[in-house]
Amino acid sequence: MVNGETSFTRVNVERNNINVLHASNVLKIP
């Protein structure tokens, strides 16, 4: 259970990082 939850959280963190990078790239476009 702990390993499954850790991997699930890791996927969410990576997904959030991708969203933040995408948002920052969009904001950089004038």
C-alpha positions as CSV (number, residue, x, y, z in Angstrom):
1,M,0.0,0.0,0.0
2,V,2.7,2.5,1.0
3,N,4.7,1.8,-2.2
4,G,1.5,2.2,-4.3
5,E,0.7,5.4,-2.6
6,T,4.2,6.7,-3.1
7,S,4.2,5.9,-6.8
8,F,0.8,7.5,-7.2
9,T,1.9,10.7,-5.4
10,R,5.0,10.8,-7.5
11,V,2.9,10.7,-10.7
12,N,0.8,13.5,-9.4
13,V,3.9,15.6,-8.6
14,E,5.4,15.0,-12.1
15,R,2.0,15.9,-13.6
16,N,1.9,19.1,-11.6
17,N,5.4,20.0,-12.6
18,I,4.5,19.5,-16.3
19,N,1.4,21.8,-15.8
20,V,3.5,24.5,-14.1
21,L,6.2,24.4,-16.9
22,H,3.4,24.6,-19.6
23,A,1.8,27.5,-17.8
24,S,5.1,29.3,-17.4
25,N,5.9,28.8,-21.1
26,V,2.4,30.2,-22.1
27,L,2.9,33.2,-19.9
28,K,6.3,33.9,-21.4
29,I,4.6,34.3,-24.8
30,P,3.7,38.1,-25.3
